[in-house]
């Protein structure tokens, strides 16, 4: 469950294909993922100054529904930060009658963000939960335990709704809408993001936008693979 799935974020645009790796030393439940995208978008906002990104991660999933993993990507915010490293764990399963659920915690770390300015640390965490039925899902992420440089993330709430439909053999259409609201104390502007994508064979073409002023519609092309370890 890499970051792009934790947020069910179409705008992250790294919907994975699969690659089975045979090995005599395979570990049940352990997998890796590698991806590349023309623009790393998170909740509709570029994390790489509209440049390309390479990402990868390792995940462990147990048959009980417990999972844990880590995911990394390059970033560019115009400061010291050059990398993002996420850690997450959670529990998911079926509720019956076609309903599914997922709850967990994710921590977003930027190891070199305060390299020249000690006040520029902006690691933060979120608790999250989602409910799915058939092709549809709704999710909520709530900001917790942020560093001083990420005060905007404290008590911030991101709610999203998504749908994924196979429109042809191997071709998936995904629709997304999200709303990000912030605590008034931190003077961050609430906004909404939305998008659509088509995916096949590990490739994804996505279009996304936000309702923020002076924000243009963005087009991304991505490719990713999952590898059983």
Secondary structure, 3 states (H helix, E strand, C coil): CCHHHHCCCHHHCCCCCCECCCCCCCCCCEEEEEEEECCCEECCEECCCCCCEEEEEEEEECCCCEEEEEEEEECCCCCCCCEEEEEEEEEEEEEECCEEEEEEEEEEECCCCCCCCHHHCCCEEEEEEEEEECCEEEEEEEEECCCHHHHHHCCCEEEEEEEEEEEECCEEEEEEEEEEECCHHHCCCCEEEEEEEEEECCEEEEEEEECCCCCCCEEEEEEEEEEEC
